Amino acid sequence: MMPVTMRRGPVIFAHRGGGEEAPENTVSAFTRVYRAGIRHVETDVHVTADGQVVVSHDDTVDRCYDGSGAISQMTWRELAKLRHRDSGEQMPLLAQVLKAFPDMYFNIDAKETGVEGPLLDVIAAHGGADRVLVASFSESRLRAVRDRAASDPARAVATSLGTEAVVRLVGAAKSATNPAWWHVPGPRQGAIAAQVPMRQGPIRVVDERFVATAHTLGLAVHVWTINTVADVLRLLEVGVDGIITDRPVFLRDFLEARGLWTQPPAPGAVAASPRD
């Protein structure tokens, strides 16, 4: 299973490959963090008109590529002709990325309804189940992933919590009741992490009680998107398990200087649990 916490310090997730340090969601960004010893990448996927799973945060190509249009309405042949505005690279296929980085872990946000089946097929075809965590704000997408796993164990992958489950987890943390009563998915249902912001509007999400409640349920806590030293220090104080950042190499250097950096084990090695 994908390691979601380390014995010393939090896991570093390179958000979109480290979007402040390299062109986001590109092979060059993933290569940069890999060479820096970082093995967790947070990334995003969409599905093309002809069923190919591509790595992109946006549902259109307009912001990052030299073209215009919705990914879902373009074929892979059409997308392959476009080039990233900053790096000149082609939009990556997820299959290409999994093959190019066989000992990298991928936290994959399923960005649209309908990507779930093709996504799981690509993961299975490349033997990636033990190094992928599927995330989404959408509970229905996550249920589709978990239901597919229940009916076809070969398609089983770990997931994070969706928005509704996170709300229930926050409620459990702020109440005195047994957190299990809030019906938050846990490892038995395939959920292994709560991936959350530090705050949501006026509500502070991540504090010691939230982390403790998540750990009671067997869930790791990963916090996004953290780019300042002040925020990192606050999260270290409450014992989070992972930090999702646009500045992964900077954060690695910061943790390493404090003796808190641990390079994750290679896929297939024994991974730490949220309570380890």
N, C-alpha and C positions, 0 to 999 in steps of 0.2 A: 504494500500500500504506500501511496505517496507520503513521504515524511512531512508532517505539518508543524512540528516543533523540534527544537534541538535541546540538548542538555545544557549548553551554555548560550545564553542570548537568544533572541528571536530569529526566525527564518526571514531572510530578505527576499521579497518578491519584486522582480523588476517589472514595474507597471508599464504595459505595452512595450516591454523590452527596455524600459528606461528612457521615457520620452523627452526628458530634459538633457540627456547625455548623448542621444543618438536618434536618428529618424525613427519614429515610433512604428512598432509592429513590422519591422523589416528583418531580413536575415542578418544584415550588418549589425543591427542593434542586439540581436540574440547572440551573435558571435562575440561582440564586445563584452557582454556580461559573462559569457561562458569563459572567456580568457581571463576574466578577473576572478574566477573561482566561484561565481554565483551560479547556482543550479536551478533556481526557481524563477520562472517567467509567468507573469500574468498577461494574458492576451485575449483576443476576441475573435469570434468566427461568424461568418455569414455563409449562405449557400447561393450558388449561382443559378441562372435559369436552366442550366443543364446538369444540376446536381452536384457540382464540385464545391468542396468546403474550402473557403479562403480565409486568410487571416486579415482582418480589418476591424477597427472599432466602429467606424461609421457605416451606415447602410447605403451611403452613396460614395462615389469616388472623388467627388468634387474638391474636398479639402486637401487631401494628401496626394492625389494623382493628377496627371495632365489630361484629364478628361472630365466628362460630366455624365451623370446618370445613376440609377439605382443598381446595386450589385445583383439584386434578385431578378432584374430584367435583362441582365447581360450574360452572355455565355463566357466560359473560361477562355475561349479563343479571343474574344473581344477584350476581356480584361488583361490578358497576357501582353497585349500591345501597348498598354499604358505603362508609364514610368513615374516613380515617386518624385514629387516635386523637389525634395531635398537631396536624395541620394541617387536618383536615376535607376533605382531597382524596380523590378517587377513585383506586383503583389504576390506574396507567398501563398502557395497551397498549404493547407495543414499537413497533408501527407508529406510534402517536401520538407517541412520543418521537423516533423517527427523522425524522419529518416536521417536528416542532417545532424540532429542532436540526440543520439540514442541514449545518452546519460543525462539529459536535461529533464526537469519536471515542469509540467505545464498546467497552470491554473486557467482554464478555458471558459470564458463567458459566452454562453449561447445567446447571441444577441437577438434572435428572431424566432418566432414560431415556425416550425417546419425544418429547422436545422438539426433537431435532436437525432433523428434516425441516421441521416448521412454522417453526422459527427461521430456517433457511436460506431458506425461501420468503418470509418477511417481509423479510429482508435484501435478497434479490434484487428484490422488488417495489418497494422504496424506493431502489434503486441504492446500497446501503450497503456493498458488498463492500470498497471501498477505505478504509472508515473503521470497520471492525469487526474485532476479534480475538476469536475464540471460545475460551474457557477451560473447563477442567473438571478435577477430580481424577481423573475416570474415563477410563482409556485407551480403553475400548470406545466411549464417546460421542465422543471425539475421532477415533477411527478411522472412526466412522460419518460424521462431518463430512468427513474427508479423502477417504473412499471416494466420497461423494456428489460432491465436487468433481472427483474423477478421472473419474467417469462423466458429469458434467454441468458443464463449465467455467463456465457461467453461475451456478453455485451455489458457486464457489470463494471461500473466505475464509481469512485467516490464522488460525493457532491457536497456543496455547501448549503446553508440555509437560504431560502428565499425571503422576500420582504415580510410576508405574513408571519412566518416562523420567527424571524428576528424580533418583530413586535411582541410576540408572545414571550420570547426569551427576555426581552427588556422588562416586560411586566413581571415575569417570575423573579428577576433579580431585584426588583424594587418592592416586592411583596414579601411576606413572611411565610408564604405557603410552599409546599413541596414543589420544586420546579417540574417534576414529572407530570403533575396535574395539568400543566399548561400545554401538554401534547406537542412538545417540540421534538422534531425528528432527531434521532441520534444514530450512532454507528450501526445499530441493528437494522435501521432503515436505509443505510448507505450514506448518511450525512455525517461528516467528520469535522466540519468547521463552521463557525459563524464569522462571516466576513462583513465588517461594519465600519461606518465612519466614527470618529471620536464623538461627534455631536450630530444631532439632527435637529436643526432649528434651535429652539431654546433648551432642548433635552440633551443632557449629557448621557451618551450611550455607554461609553467604556469607562468603567471604574472598577475598583477592587471587587465589589459585589457582582458585577456583571461577569467578570473573568471567573470568579469562583463558581458562579451558577453554571456557566458554560462547562467548566471543567467537571462539575458534578455529573453532568449529562454526557461526559465523554467527548465534548466538543473543544477543539482548539479555537482560539480567538485571533483573527487576522484583521488588521485595521488599515483602512485606506483613506485618502492617498496622502502619505506623510512625507513631507519634504524639508522640515525644519528640525534643527537640533532640539529646540525647546519641546516640540511635540514628541520627539523620540524619547527624551528623558522622562516625560510624563508617562509614556507607555511602558518604559522599563520599570518604573516604580510600581505599576499595577500588575506586572507579570504577563503581558500579552505574549502570544506564541509566534506571531508573524507580523511583519510590517510591509505593506505594499507601498512602493515609492517610485517616483519618477527619477530619483537620484540614487540608483542602487550601488554604484561604485563608491560614491561619496559616503553612503551609509555604511557600506562594508568597512571602509577605512576608519570611520568613526567608531564602530563596534570593535574592530580589531585593535585599535589603540587602547581600548579599555578591557581587553581580554575576553570579549563577549562574542567573538566571531567564530562560528563552527561551520566548516564546509559540510553540506549534507552528504549522506552516504549515497553511493551509486544505486540505481534501480536494481532491485533484487536483494539488496542488503537489508538487514534488520532496521526498521524505521522506529523512531521514538513515537510513543503515543502521547496524547494531550496531557496525561497525568504523569509521564515519565520524568 
